[in-house]
Amino acid sequence: CIAYDITERKEIDNQIREALKEKEILLQEVHHRVKNNLQVISSMLNLQRRFVDDAKMLEVLDESQNRISTMSFIHESLYKNSDFSSIGFSDYLERLTQNLIHSYSNVTTGVELITKLDDVHINLKQAIPCGLIVNELVSNCLKYAFKGMSSGKIYLRVQRVEENLEIQVADNGVGLPEDFDFETNESLGVYLVQALTDQLDGTLTVDNKHSDNALEWTTGASFLVSFTPLTD
């Protein structure tokens, strides 16, 4: 009777392990397919660029491609790892920002990216909105912060502060316009940053002509998003 119980328990354990393995394979395949589908969409937008002459429309297509790449990188990170519930956020941001610098290579000559990234893992539910926030803020710096300047610096910080996670993007550029109002600005990028911060149940602090002790400069703009990371 005891031998039978042990044999039955082993069979149940094996069934559980097989079920978990099948689930991992299924999740891996799902993330792989999502990533591939996003790449197809990005490729279609790239083809569309060949038939567009309007500079504003080309800018919209480029911004859309960067947003798609931001989401694609997350799914790629997930299907390459055994943990499908979270990603290594610092490694992901390194790749994301390098992609953005390459995308805006026509205006990034002389721009230096300074990073201070804690080694943190972030839940999948929060990873995509966080990635999109960084995409919008860094893209905004690359496009607008250094107009009329031959060089500039962008500072990206991801740091745990007590129970919260802080994401800061700052620059030493020309700063925000004097009449800039984050609440009434009609830019899609600004709207996305606000909406995604709300999705994280976080707070957004905008500081123009900032004086941050962690930085070497006191000019330019700073955007700080703070939220509580999910634990499950």
C-alpha positions in Angstrom: 0.0 0.0 0.0 2.9 2.4 0.9 4.7 1.5 -2.3 1.5 2.2 -4.3 1.1 5.6 -2.7 4.7 6.5 -3.5 4.3 5.4 -7.1 1.0 7.3 -7.5 2.7 10.4 -6.0 5.6 10.2 -8.5 3.1 9.8 -11.4 1.3 12.9 -10.2 4.5 14.9 -9.8 5.6 13.9 -13.3 2.2 15.0 -14.7 2.5 18.3 -13.0 6.1 18.8 -14.3 4.9 17.9 -17.8 2.0 20.3 -17.6 4.3 23.1 -16.4 6.7 22.4 -19.3 3.9 22.5 -21.8 2.7 25.8 -20.3 6.2 27.3 -20.6 6.5 26.1 -24.2 3.1 27.6 -25.0 3.9 30.9 -23.4 7.2 31.0 -25.2 5.5 30.4 -28.5 2.9 33.1 -27.8 5.5 35.8 -27.0 7.5 34.7 -30.1 4.5 35.1 -32.3 3.5 38.4 -30.8 7.0 39.7 -31.4 7.0 38.4 -35.0 3.6 40.0 -35.7 4.8 43.3 -34.3 7.8 43.1 -36.6 5.5 42.5 -39.6 3.6 45.6 -38.7 6.8 47.6 -38.3 8.0 46.3 -41.7 4.7 47.4 -43.3 5.2 50.9 -41.9 8.7 50.9 -43.2 7.4 50.0 -46.7 4.8 52.7 -46.5 7.6 55.3 -46.0 8.7 54.8 -49.6 5.4 56.2 -50.8 5.3 59.2 -48.5 6.9 62.5 -49.3 5.4 64.6 -46.5 8.0 65.2 -43.8 5.3 65.4 -41.0 3.8 62.1 -42.1 7.3 60.5 -42.2 7.8 61.6 -38.7 4.5 60.0 -37.6 5.5 56.7 -39.2 8.9 56.8 -37.5 7.4 57.4 -34.1 4.9 54.6 -34.7 7.7 52.2 -35.6 9.6 53.1 -32.4 6.5 52.4 -30.3 6.0 49.1 -31.9 9.7 48.2 -31.4 9.4 49.1 -27.7 6.7 46.5 -27.3 8.4 44.0 -29.5 11.6 44.1 -27.5 9.6 43.1 -24.3 8.1 40.1 -26.0 11.5 39.1 -27.4 13.0 39.3 -23.9 10.3 37.1 -22.5 10.4 34.3 -25.0 14.2 34.2 -24.6 14.0 33.7 -20.9 12.5 31.0 -18.7 10.6 33.6 -16.5 7.5 34.8 -18.4 6.2 37.0 -15.6 8.9 39.7 -15.5 11.9 41.1 -17.5 15.3 42.5 -16.6 14.3 46.1 -17.0 17.8 47.6 -17.1 19.0 45.3 -19.9 15.8 46.0 -21.8 16.2 49.8 -21.5 19.8 49.6 -22.7 18.6 48.0 -25.9 15.6 50.3 -26.2 17.7 53.5 -25.9 20.3 52.3 -28.3 17.6 51.6 -30.9 16.2 55.2 -30.4 19.6 56.7 -30.8 20.1 54.8 -34.0 16.6 55.8 -35.2 17.4 59.5 -34.7 20.9 59.2 -35.9 20.4 62.2 -38.1 20.1 64.4 -35.0 22.0 62.5 -32.3 25.5 63.5 -33.4 27.2 64.9 -30.3 24.4 63.6 -27.9 25.7 61.6 -24.9 23.4 59.2 -23.1 24.2 58.8 -19.4 22.4 55.9 -17.6 22.0 55.0 -13.9 20.0 51.8 -13.9 19.4 49.6 -10.9 19.3 45.9 -11.6 15.5 45.5 -11.3 13.0 43.0 -12.7 9.6 44.4 -13.5 6.2 42.7 -13.9 5.0 42.2 -17.5 1.8 44.2 -16.7 4.0 47.2 -15.9 6.9 46.6 -18.3 5.1 47.7 -21.5 3.8 51.0 -20.1 7.2 51.7 -18.5 9.0 51.0 -21.8 6.6 53.2 -23.7 7.1 56.0 -21.2 10.9 55.9 -21.7 10.4 55.7 -25.4 8.3 58.8 -25.5 10.6 60.8 -23.2 13.9 59.9 -24.7 12.5 60.4 -28.2 11.3 63.9 -27.2 14.8 64.7 -25.9 16.4 63.6 -29.1 14.0 65.6 -31.3 13.6 68.8 -29.4 16.0 69.3 -26.5 19.1 70.3 -28.4 17.9 72.5 -31.2 20.6 75.0 -32.0 23.2 73.1 -29.9 26.2 71.1 -31.2 26.1 68.6 -28.3 24.0 67.6 -25.4 23.4 65.0 -22.6 20.5 62.8 -21.8 20.2 61.3 -18.3 18.2 58.1 -17.8 17.8 56.9 -14.2 15.9 53.8 -13.0 16.2 53.5 -9.2 14.3 51.9 -6.3 13.4 54.5 -3.7 11.9 52.9 -0.6 8.9 51.0 -1.9 8.7 52.8 -5.2 10.5 52.6 -8.5 11.5 55.9 -10.1 12.1 56.5 -13.8 13.7 59.8 -14.6 14.6 61.2 -18.0 16.4 64.6 -18.0 18.5 66.6 -20.4 20.7 69.7 -20.5 19.1 71.2 -23.5 17.1 74.3 -24.2 14.3 73.4 -21.7 10.6 73.5 -22.2 8.8 76.5 -23.6 7.8 79.1 -21.1 4.1 78.6 -21.9 4.4 74.8 -21.8 1.4 73.2 -20.0 1.6 69.5 -19.5 -2.1 69.3 -18.8 -3.3 71.0 -22.0 -0.5 70.0 -24.4 -2.0 68.3 -27.4 1.0 66.2 -28.4 0.4 62.5 -28.7 3.6 61.7 -26.9 2.7 63.9 -23.9 -0.8 62.3 -23.8 0.7 58.8 -23.8 3.1 59.6 -20.9 0.2 60.9 -18.8 -2.1 58.0 -19.7 0.6 55.4 -19.1 1.6 57.0 -15.8 -2.1 56.8 -14.7 -2.1 53.2 -15.8 0.7 52.5 -13.4 -1.1 54.3 -10.6 2.0 56.5 -10.5 2.9 60.2 -10.3 4.5 62.4 -12.9 6.7 65.3 -12.0 7.9 67.8 -14.6 10.8 70.1 -13.8 11.9 72.8 -16.2 15.3 74.4 -15.7 15.8 71.8 -13.0 18.5 71.8 -10.3 19.0 68.1 -9.5 21.9 67.4 -7.2 22.4 64.0 -9.0 23.2 65.9 -12.3 26.0 68.0 -13.4 23.8 70.6 -15.0 20.9 72.9 -14.1 19.4 73.6 -17.5 17.0 71.6 -19.6 13.9 69.6 -18.6 13.4 66.6 -16.3 10.5 64.1 -16.2 10.2 61.8 -13.2 7.7 58.9 -13.0 7.3 57.2 -9.6 5.1 54.1 -9.0 4.9 51.0 -6.8 6.1 47.9 -8.6 3.8 44.8 -8.6 5.1 41.9 -6.7 3.3 39.1 -8.4 
